[in-house]
Amino acid sequence: MPFFSSNGIRYLRTYLSRKLSSLPKPSNLYHIPAKKRSKVIRLAQSALTDYFHSTRSLPFVYAEHIGKNSFYSLHDPISKVEVSLSTFAKSFERFLRYHPINEFEFFFESIGITQEEISGFLPPYKFFFAEDGRILNAAGALWSFGFPWNKLGILCRAEASIFNKDADDLSRRLCEFKSCGLNNVSVVGICLAFPFVLGGNGDLGVEARALFDDLKRVFVDSDLGSLVEENVNAWYEICRKIRLFYDLGCEKGKVGELMGKSRNIFIQFPEDYLVRTIDFFCRLNVRKADIGLLLLESPEILSFDLEAPVISVMGFLKHFGLGLQKSKSVARMYPYILGRNKMVNLPHVMRALDLHEWFFGLMRNGNHHLLGNYVLSHPDEDLDKDYMDGLEKIQSSKTPVHTINKLNFLHGIGFGENSLTMKVLEHVHGTSSELQERFDCLLHAGLEFSNLCTMIRFMAKILNQKPEILERKVDFLIQEMGLSLQYLHVFPAYLCFNLENRIKPRYGFHAWLAENGLCATNYSLSSMIATSDKNFIARLYSIHPAIPKLWFEYYSHQKD
């Protein structure tokens, strides 16, 4: 069953895109024999370094960083030089001398900007560092302080204005950070995780001061700094974990002491694990800042297995103290949620039951231990025989993987292991990712999670349409008909009818009849749309024998 929600998936996509962007791009060096290619590139890198140092008068260390770390930018000039190992170095040097390159392009690649991104950072109408020395001087100041050259792109992506700053101003600001009791390595890690602290003009801003007040409490007062390895990567990793809580909305300057008390969070747990745990609680659709505070106040939650355990929905609710009468009401209103599910799907189970705020309130009020000590009362608790029989049929079918993925989608939005879920499964078509996209589309349109699940229980076919079609139908309902989304709870089948050939013509014709005083009855939307063609025409005839002819003329015009 999927562990990530749409927010978690977006994080993974961002993470993977950054990783994949560093993979080799299609080369234009295929004319060079494979055995010679690596040697040619090394010669070109050496020649480029010498060009920047000897011809362009860059300090050798800058020239070397750019020369050795601009692999893809080198491909184009290499491809224009005849390759002969004995003469290539001199030929390439001569090419650079008489065919000027865009020096900024090579620089930005060397600091970690990908080929796809570089064009967005190049200064307009400038090719040489001599035309704008601020960028290289700023990079030099940062490198001299201890920033790894190939990580300067992290700052550039997040806060490009840093590279327009005066080098001395940057150095002064970095030294100001050290006055908090931090050393160069820790300041570098902090700046990479929070680039905004190097942006802006003049004095350090209020937000940056509040951040360093927190970080001083965490790293110095709580002595977390002594537990971090003395290298930039380790400090950057720790600071990224801390940033997760600010990204949730925890207020800078207010949570330093709490972070210090829970400092082991940042040492013990990998960043991706923290992301998954945060995502688990974000799926409850509660205030994100409260999720951050919950994990900081009760860090033992991070040791709970929030993925694999099997839960009995009613057993779990009983474990958390839901009263008998409320439990009966839940069973009556949401029978399709009952049965078993997996812990990973718990947030959406709670939202499908409209109990997510109740559950999170218990967690915040000190009952989080109940989440960690829950177990099934016995191995056969809440096993549904009809569900198990249906599962067996799926596994022996021709497309078991496809069907199981669809079933997992239903479990992922809260549907339990029960016969009602199996009936819904028969009516939904598409891949699990397509179904999720359609479900999310309706959520983003404004439907409540619990109500949407109920609609799917009674009219599963609403998930068999593309998101853009669903969006147009919802827009027409609200904008043209003047109805609210609440109407879909009563008449979910509205979303299953064709907008152009059914909904618009019938609604438009009824509106025309009413405007012209030909129909005094105020028919409901379901009565207008869901009525069969035969009964619809009969109703028009009962209004007036001539009206069916008008309808056919109107409908024919609409189709044209």
N, C-alpha and C positions, 0 to 999 in steps of 0.2 A: 504494500500500500504506500502511496506517496507520502514522504515525510515533510516535503516543503510545500508551503502555500505559495500563492502568486508573488507575495513579497519576497519570500525566500528564493524563489526561482529567479526573480529579477536580480537579486544579489549575486546568485551563481552565474547568471549570464554576464553581468558586469565583470565578475572575477575572471571567468573563463575568457572573455573577450580580450582582457588585458594580457592574459597568459598566451593566448593564441596569436595575439598581434605581434609577439616577439618571435614567432616561428618563421623559418625561411620563406620569403616570398618567391614567386616565379622569377627565375634568373634570366637575364639577357646575355649570359656569358656562355651559352651553349656552343658558340663557335670555338671556344677554348677547350682542348682535350681535357678530360676529367683528371688525368694524372698531373697536368700542369696547373690546373685551376687554383688550387690552394697556394702554390708557390707564386703565381702571378698576383694573387690578392695580397699576399704578404709584401711583395715588392712594391705594389701600388700603395699600400698603407705606409710603408717606409718613405716612399717618394712624396706622399701627401704630407707626412709629418715634416719632412725637410722643406717642402714648399712653404708651409705655414711658418716655419721657424726662420729659414734663410731668406726666402723671397718676401714674405708678408710681415716679417719681423715680430712674430708672436713669441712670447716666452716658450722655451722648449717644452716645459711640462704641459702647457695648454695645447701646444701643437701636437704633442704625443697623445694626449687624451682624445683629441678630435680625430687624429689620424687612425688610431687603433679602434675607435668605436663608431665609425661611420661606414659600416660594411656595405649597406645597400646603396647609399648615395654614391659609392665608388663604382658601382656596376656600370652606370651610363658612361663616364669617361673611359673606363677600361675597355668597353666595347668599341670605342672609336680609335683605339690604338692597335696597330699590328703587333701580334704576339710572337715574340722570339725571346726565349729566356735570356739569351746572351746580351740582347740589346733593349729589352723591355723597360728596365729601370730608367735608362737615359731617355728613351722615347716617351715614356710617361711624364717624366720631369719636363721635357720640352713641350708636350701637349698642355700641361698645366700652365706653363709660362705664357703660351700664346693663345690659350683658350680659357679665359677666366671662368671660374666656377662661382656659384652662389655660396659664399662661405657660411652664411647663416644656416643653409640647409644641412651642411655637414655638422655644424655645431649642434643644432637641435637633435639630430639623430644621435650624436655622441652622448647627450645627456639623458637619453631614454625616450624621446618622442618618436612615435612610430611613423612610418612612411605615410600612412593615411592621415595622420594628424599634422604633419609638418607644415603644410600649406597654410593652415590657420594661424601659425605663429610667425611666419616670415614677415619682416618689416617691408612695407610696400616701397618699390622702386629703389631698394638698397641691396647691394650684392656683397659689399666688403665691410669688414669690421671697422675699417678706418672711417666709414660713413656714419657709424653709430657705435661708439665704443662702450656704451653703457651696459649692453647685454653681456659682453665678454668680461668686463670689469666686475660686474655683479657676480657672475659665475666664479671668477677668480677669488673674490672675497669670501664667498660661501665655501669654496674648496679649501682655501687656506685655513678656515675655521675648523674644518673636519668633515664637511659634507662629501660623501662619495660622488665623484663626477657623474657617474651614470645614474644617480638617483636625483639629480637636480631637476629632471623632467617632472618628477612628482610635484615639486613646488611650482614649476611652470604651468602645468595643467590646471592646478587649483587656484593659483594666484599669479597670473602672468605679470602683473605690475611689479612684482619683486625684482624682475630683471631690468626695470627702468629706473631703479633706485641708484642713488650714489653709493659707491662701494664703501666709503667711510661711514655713511649713515647705517648701512647694513651691519658693518662690524661693530659699531657702537650699540646697536640694538641687541645683537647677539651677546655682547659682554654684559648688557643690562640683565639679560635672562640668567646669566651665571651668578648674579648677585643673590639669587634665591637659594643659593647653596648647591647649585648644580654644576657639573663639569661640562666640557665641550661635547663629549659623546652623548650625554643625556639631553643636552640642549638640541643637538642635531636630531635625535630621535623624536623629540617633542615637536620640532618645527616640521619634520616630514609628515607627522600625523596631523598637525594643526597648522597648515601653511598660512592661514589668515593672520597669525601673530607677526609675520614678517611683512604683511601688506599694510596699506594705509599710509598716511603722511603724518609727520610730526611725532608727538608723544605716543606711547603705548595706549591703546584704547581701553575702554572700561571692560569689554568682554575678554580681552587678552589678559588684563590684570587679574580678573576674576579666575580665569583658567589657571594662571600661574600660582595664584593663592591656593587653589585646590591641589595642584601638582606638588607644591611645596609640602602640604600636609601629607600627601601620599608617599612621595619619594624620600623626603627628608625627615619630617616629624614621625612618620610611621615606619621609616627605615626600609621601605620597599626597595629603594635604590641599591641597597647592599645585596639584594637577592638577584639582581639583574646582571647578566654577563656584561663585561665592559667592552661591548662592541655595538656599532650603530644598528645592525639588524635586530639585535635583541631588544634594544630600547625602542626602536620603531614598532616592533611587534607588540610590546607592552602598551605603548601609547595608542596603538590602533584599538586594542581591547578596551582601553579607557574611553576612547572616542565613541564606541558603541553606545555607551550610556548617555553621553551628551546627545548623540543622534536620536535617542529615544525622547529627548526633551528634558532630561535632568538639568537643572539650572547650574551654570558655571558659577563657582564661588560659594555654592550651598552644599555640595556633596563630597567635598574633599575629605572631611573627617570620616564620613560613612565609608568612602572608598578605602581609606586607610585601615579601618577596622576589618574590612573584608578583603584585604590586600591579596590573600591567597588565590582569590578568583583569577587574578591577572597572571599568576605564576602557574597555577595548577591546570587550567583549562585552555585548550587551543582556541584560537579565534573562531574557526569554523564551527566548533562545538557551541561556543557562546552564541553565535549567530543563529544556530538551529534552535537553541533553547529560547532565545528571545522571540524567534519567529513562532514557536509553539504558543506562547502567550499572546503575541500580537494577533493571532488568529481568533482570539476571543473578542476582538474589536472593542477593547477597553482602552482607557487613556494610556498612551505609550509611556509617559513619564512615570506613571504608577507601576508599570512593569519593571522599569529600571530600578525604582525604589524597592520593589518586592525582592528582586534578586540581590540587591546590595544589603538589604536588611535580613534576608533569609538565604544566605549563600548555599546552605545545605541542599536547597532545591536542585542545584546544579549536579548533585550526585544521584538524583532520581533518574530511573530509566523512563523516559517520556516517549518511547517509541514502541518497544516490542510487547510489553504486557498486554494480555487480553482482558477486557473488562466486560462485565455484565452491566448494562446501562442502569437497570433498576437496582441492582446490587450496589453499584457505585453511588447512586443517589442516596440510597439508604445509609451507606457508609459515611456520607457527608452530612447526614442528619435531616434529609428531606422528610417532612411529616407524612403520615399515612394518607391523609385526605389529599394533600398536594400530589403524592405519588399516584393515587388513583386518577386524579385529574389529568396528569401527564400521560398515563397509560391510555386513557380514553381519547385524548386529543391528538396524541402523536404515536399511534401504534407502529408506524413504519420506522420509528427510531429505536424501538425496543429490540431486545436480544443482545447478542454480543457485538463487540467492535474492538478495535485496537486502541491502545492508549494514545498513539500518535494522532488519531482522529478525534480525540476528546474535545478540543476546543470547538470544532464544528458540530459535534454532538450537542454540546451545551448551547450553541447558538440556534441549532435546529429546534431545541426544546425551549428556547427563549429564557434560558437559565444562566447565561454566561456571566451576567453581572452579579447574580447571586453567588455563583461559584467563585468568581474572582474576589468578591467581598470576603468570603470565608478564608481565602488564601491570605489576603492582606491582614486579616484580623487574627492571625496566629494559628490557623488550622492547616497550614501547608503540609504538616507532617502526615495528614490523612492521605495526601497524594502519593507519598512515598511508601506508606505501609499497606496500601490497598492490595488485596489478592482475591481471586475467586473463592467463594465459600466452599466449593467442591468442584471436581473436574468436569462434571456434567451440568453445571449451573447455566441455565438459560440457553441450552442447546436447542435449536429449532430443527425438528426432523424434516419438515418440508424444505427448509433452506438447505440442509445437508443433502437431501435427495436431488435438489436442483443443482447444487454444486457438483455432484457426481455426474450428472448429465452433461454439464458444461465441459468437464474434464475429459469426457469421452466423445465430445463433438469434434467437428472438422476444424473449428477455429477457437480452440480453448484459450489461447493467449489473448486474442483480441477481446473475447467476451469477459475474461477475468479482469482485464484492464478496465473495461466499462464498469464491471461490478465494483472494482476498487475505487473508481470515481464516485460511485454512489455511497460507498462506505465513507469515503473522504469528505463528503458533504453532510454526513451524519446519519445516513440510512443504516439501520442495523442488519444483523444476520437473521432475517425473518422472511416469511413467504411473501409479504407485501413488497419487499425489495425485489424479490425475484420477478414479480409481476411487472413492476416498473421497468426492470431490465429488459423485458421482452419488447418494450415500446420505444426505447431510446436507440438512435442510430448515429454512427460516427465513431471516431477514435476517442479515447479517453481525453486527449488534449483538446480535441474539438469540443467535446461536451463541457469541459472545464471553461473554455473560452466563452461559450454561449451562456453558461451559468454566471460567469463573472460579468458578462455584458448586462445581464438583467439586474445583477446586484448594483453595478455602477449606475444603472438607470434610476435607482432609488428604491427598489423593492427590499423589504426586510428579509433577512436570511431565513428566518423561521417561516414566514409566509410563502417565500419562494419554494421552500422544500415541500410545503403543503400543496402548493399548486402543482409541483412535479408529481406528487403522489397521485393526484386526481387526473392530471393531464400531462403525462410524461412527454408527449409529442412536442411540447413547446421547445424542447431542447434539440429538436431535429432540424433547426433552421440556422442559417448563417447569422452571425452577430449583426451585420449591417442591416439585414432584413428585420430582425427583432428591434433594432434601434429605430427604424423608420415607422414601424407599427406603434411603438411606444410614443414617439414624437407626434404621430397623427392623433393618437388617443388624447394626449394632453393639449397639444397646440390647436388642433382643428376641432375636436369634439368638446374640449373644455372639461374633460373628466380627469379625475385623479388616478394615481396608480392603485389606490385602494380598490377600484372597480375590478382590477384583474384578480383580486382574491375571490370575488364572486363569480367572475366569468373568465377563467384562465384560457378557455378555448378561443377567445378573441385572437390570441397570438398564433393560432393554427390556421386561420383563414387568410386567403390571398388578399393582400392590401389593394392591389390595382383592380383586380377582377371581381372582388366581392365586397370588401369593407367600404372603400371609397364610393363606388357607384350606389350601393344601397343606402348608405348614410346620407350621401348627397341628395338622392332622390327624395328620401323622407324629409330632409330639411327643406327642399323645394316645395313639397306638398304642404308642409306646415306654414311656410312663408306666404303661400298663396291661398291659405284658408281652405285647402281641400282635404285636410286631415286633422281632426280635432283630438284624436287619440295620441297620447305621448308614449310611443312604444319604447321599450327598453332596448339597449344596444344588443343584448343577446337575442331578443325577439327579431330585431332587424336583420342580424347577420346569420344566426344559426338556423333560421327557418329554411326548409328545403325550397328549391326553385318553384316547385308545384304549389306549395302552401303560400309562398311569398306572392305569387301571381294571383292566387285565390283571394288573399287578403286585399290586394290592390283592387281586385274586381268588386269586393264587398264595399270598398269605399266609393267607387264609381265605376260603372262598366267601361268607361272610356280610358280609365287610368292605365290599364295594362299596355295599351297601345303607346301611350306617352312614355311608359317605362322602357319599352323596347326601342323606341326612338332615342330616348335619353341614353340608354345603355350602349346602343350602337354608336352614338356620337362619342361617348366616353372612350370606347375601345379604339376609335379612329384617332 
